[in-house]
């Protein structure tokens, strides 16, 4: 993100994906280990699937960037298929946060950014989405 800053632009806040993205893969790995006591082939398959999902979640976690600067909101997600949103703060029309009960308990949610001209982007599993929204509002005023 730092390499894409404009002159006189500073990063004010950075967010990450929430560790919740590892829940599914961790559960499958644990089921695979449990199955090891029952049948080795089944356990190997289940554990392999869990590890593959964990690797995907790790790559998503490391390759995603969410930031608020003094001039823009910059969001980059994906590794092989990169999706980038760079929205000037003055062009942000609405910011919506959705959180389930688990999301409120563990601090993750979905963020929807709407810009002028109808640009609408949704980003899921963001850690501390209310703080991210607060920082955007703080810089936009």
C-alpha positions in Angstrom: 0.0 0.0 0.0 2.8 2.4 0.8 4.2 2.2 -2.7 0.9 3.5 -4.1 0.6 6.7 -2.0 0.2 10.1 -3.6 2.4 13.0 -2.8 1.7 14.3 0.8 -0.5 11.3 1.5 -0.2 9.4 4.8 -1.7 6.1 5.9 -4.1 6.9 8.8 -5.4 3.4 9.5 -4.9 -0.1 8.3 -7.2 -3.1 8.8 -6.8 -6.8 8.0 -8.9 -9.8 7.4 -10.2 -11.3 10.6 -8.8 -14.6 11.8 -12.3 -16.1 11.4 -11.3 -17.0 7.8 -9.4 -19.9 9.4 -12.3 -21.4 11.2 -13.6 -23.7 8.4 -10.2 -25.1 7.6 -9.3 -25.6 11.3 -12.5 -27.5 11.9 -11.9 -29.8 8.9 -8.3 -30.5 10.0 -9.6 -31.4 13.5 -12.2 -33.7 12.0 -9.4 -35.3 9.9 -7.3 -35.9 12.9 -10.3 -37.4 14.7 -10.9 -39.7 11.7 -7.3 -40.9 12.0 -8.4 -43.1 14.9 -11.2 -44.5 12.7 -9.7 -44.9 9.2 -6.4 -43.6 7.9 -7.4 -43.0 4.3 -10.5 -41.0 5.2 -8.4 -39.1 7.8 -5.7 -38.3 5.2 -8.3 -37.0 2.7 -10.2 -34.8 5.2 -6.9 -33.5 6.7 -5.6 -32.7 3.2 -8.8 -30.7 2.3 -8.5 -28.8 5.6 -4.9 -28.0 5.0 -5.7 -26.8 1.4 -8.4 -24.5 2.8 -6.1 -23.2 5.4 -3.4 -22.4 2.8 -6.0 -20.5 0.7 -7.2 -18.6 3.8 -3.5 -17.8 4.7 -2.8 -16.5 1.2 -6.0 -14.3 1.3 -5.0 -13.0 4.7 -1.5 -12.1 3.7 -2.5 -10.6 0.3 -5.3 -8.4 1.4 -4.8 -4.7 2.4 -7.4 -2.3 3.8 -6.3 1.3 4.4 -7.5 4.8 5.0 -5.1 7.6 4.1 -5.3 11.3 4.3 -6.8 11.4 0.8 -8.2 8.0 -0.1 -9.6 4.6 0.9 -7.4 1.9 -0.6 -8.5 -1.7 -0.6 -6.7 -4.6 -2.3 -7.8 -8.2 -2.1 -6.7 -11.4 -3.9 -3.5 -12.9 -5.0 -4.0 -14.5 -8.5 -7.0 -12.4 -9.3 -6.3 -9.0 -7.7 -9.3 -6.6 -7.0 -8.4 -3.0 -6.1 -10.5 -0.1 -4.9 -9.0 3.3 -4.6 -11.7 5.8 -3.7 -11.0 9.5 -2.9 -12.5 10.4 0.5 -14.6 13.2 -1.0 -16.2 10.6 -3.4 -17.4 8.3 -0.6 -21.2 8.6 -0.4 -22.1 5.8 2.0 -20.4 3.2 4.2 -22.4 0.2 5.5 -21.3 -2.3 8.0 -23.0 -5.7 8.5 -22.2 -7.9 11.5 -23.8 -11.1 12.8 -23.9 -11.9 16.5 -20.6 -13.8 16.1 -19.2 -10.9 14.1 -20.0 -8.4 16.9 -18.6 -10.9 19.5 -15.3 -11.6 17.7 -14.9 -8.3 15.9 -15.4 -9.0 12.2 -18.0 -8.0 9.5 -18.7 -7.0 6.0 -18.0 -3.5 4.7 -19.9 -1.9 1.8 -18.5 1.2 0.2 -20.6 3.3 -2.1 -19.0 6.0 -4.1 -20.2 8.8 -6.4 -21.4 7.5 -9.7 -22.9 4.3 -8.2 -19.6 2.4 -7.4 -20.6 -0.1 -4.8 -18.1 -2.6 -3.4 -18.5 -5.2 -0.7 -15.6 -6.7 1.3 -16.2 -9.6 3.8 -14.4 -10.7 7.0 -12.8 -7.4 7.8 -11.4 -7.1 11.3 -12.9 -4.2 13.3 -15.1 -2.9 10.5 -16.7 -0.2 12.7 -13.3 1.3 13.4 -12.5 1.3 9.7 -15.8 3.1 9.0 -15.1 5.6 11.9 -11.6 6.3 10.4 -13.1 7.0 7.0 -15.7 9.4 8.5 -12.9 11.1 10.5 -10.8 11.8 7.5 -13.7 12.7 5.2 -14.8 15.6 7.4 
